[in-house]
Amino acid sequence: MTTVTGIHVNAWTWIAFFAVWNTTAFFTNKTRWHQPKLQLLQHSLLMFAGFWLIFRGFFHHNDVAAMVWGGDVMTIGGIAFAAWARWHLGRYWSGHATLPAGHRLIRSGPYRLARHPLYTGFLTAVLGSAVTAGTWYGFVGFAMVSAGIMIKIYREEALLGREFGEEYARFKREKPALIPLIY
């Protein structure tokens, strides 16, 4: 019988996350504008490479149980927060910078705390996985995923600014981008 470790918990948490995330993508509104493929590739490659470094660390992982399980708690908590944000976006969610038909600005749930709470949760989960792995390259991977997310945020904010004008400018003035009360 195989013993379940914190590494297993972390890996299975991500597998479940991606399975649910990709399945729910089929239940969103049709898009009326898509991000150009080259732009999508730019941030996606950074994120893919970052995840590869983090998960590579799972094979040469941290032996400090408190860090492994603490990282798991961060990963699960981050994914739960991202899922809450995703739920509030409903049919307007997209995995890429797009404009779904009938899109409106969401200000409920975690969007009362930050403009991009989905990314707040996602980055918390990624940091938790880097902590679980406990390798220097896992933290480099976290930095790469963070850079990919920041590129994506920059592009989404430009798109939302064009789409919603003053309404989005006011939202930007009122709410931090990722971390409530800080940034």
N, C-alpha and C positions, 0 to 999 in steps of 0.2 A: 504494500500500500504506500502510495506516494504522500509525503507530508506537504500540505499546502503552506507555502511561504508568502511573505509580503510581496515578493516579486511576482508570484502567480496571481495574487489578488490584483496587483496593479495592471498586469498584462490583460487579464480577463475583464477588468473594468473598461479598458480602452477598446477591447474587441466588442464588448456589449455596446459601448457608446457609439462606435462607428457603424455598427449594424443598425441600431435604432435611428441614428442620425441620417444615414443614407436611405433607409426605408421611408422615413417621414418626408423625405424630399419629393416623393411622388404625390404628396397631398398638398402642394402649394399652388398658388395662383400662377397662371401663365405669365411669362415675362414679356415686357415690351421693349426692353433694352438689355443687351448682354455686354459684359466686359470683354474687350478684345482678348483673343487667345494669348498673345504675347505678354500682356499685362498679367493675366492669370498665371502664366507659367513663371513669371518673375518671383512672385511671392510664394507660389506653391513649391517651387524647387527648394527655396530656403527652408520652408517648413518641413518638407520631406526629408531633407538632409539633417535637419535638427532632430526630428523624430528618430531617424536612423541612429544618430549618435547616442541619444538617450537609451533607446532599446538595446543598442550594442552593449551599453553599460550593464544591462540586466544579466549578461553572461559573465561579467567580471565584477559582480555587484558588491555592494556595501554589506559588511557583516555586523554592523551595529543595529541591533533589532529596533531600538527606539527610533532611529532615523528611518529605517525601512517602513515601519508601521506608521510613523508620523507622516512620511511621504504619501503613504496610502490614504491616510485621512485627508490630506490636502488634495490628492487626486480625486477622490470620491466627492469631497465637498465642492471642489471646483466644477466638476462635471454636473453636479446637482444644481449649482448656481447657473451654469450655462443652459441647462435644460429648462430651468425656470424662465430664463430670458427667451429661449426658443419658443416656449409655450405662449408667452405674451406676444411674440411676433406672429404666431399662428400661420395663416396661409401666406403672409407677406415674407416669410423667411426664405433665404436663398443662401447656398454655400458660397456664392460668388457675388461680386458687386453687380447687381442687376436692379432693374426697376420692375417689380411685379405689377400686373394690371391692377388698378384701383388702389395703389399703395397709399398709405397714410402714415404719418409720424406717430410712433408708439411712445407713450409716456407713462404707462402703467407698470405695476410690478417693479422689477429691478431697474427699469428705465426711469424710475423716480430717483434712483441713486447715481446713475452714470449713463452716458450716451451709448456706451458699448459694453453692457454688462455680460453679454454672451462671450466677448473676448476676455473680460475680467475673469470669468469662471474658467474659460479654456486655458488661459495662461497660468492660473493658479493650479489647475490640474497638471499642466506640463511641468511646472516647477516641482510639484509633488513627485512626479515620476523621476525627475532629475535627482531629487533628494533620495528617493528610494534606490536608484541605481548607485548614487554616491560616488560617481567617477567625475574627474575633471572634464572629460569630454561630454558627459551628460549635461553638465552646466554650460558648456559651449553649445550643445544642442539646444538647450533652453534659450540661450541668447539668439541663436539663429531663428528659432520659431518666433521669438518676440520680435525680431526684425521683420520677419514676414508679415506678422500681424500688424505692425506699425505701418508698413507699406499699404496693406489692405485698408486700414483705418483711414489713412490719408486719401486714398482713392474714393472710399465710400463717403467720406465727409464732403469731398468736392461734388460728388454725384448728388448727395442729399441737399447740399447747399443750392445747386442748380434747380433741383426739383421743388424744394419747399421754400426757397428764398428767405424772407425775413423770419418766418416761423422757425426754420432750422437755425438761423443766426441767433435768435432768442434762446432756443434750446441749448446751443453751445455756450452762451453766456451764463445760463442758469445751472448747467450740469457739467461736472468734470467728465473727461473722456473715459477713463478706466477705473480709477480708484476714488471712491467717494471721499470728498473733502480735501483731496490731495492733487490728483492729476486727472 
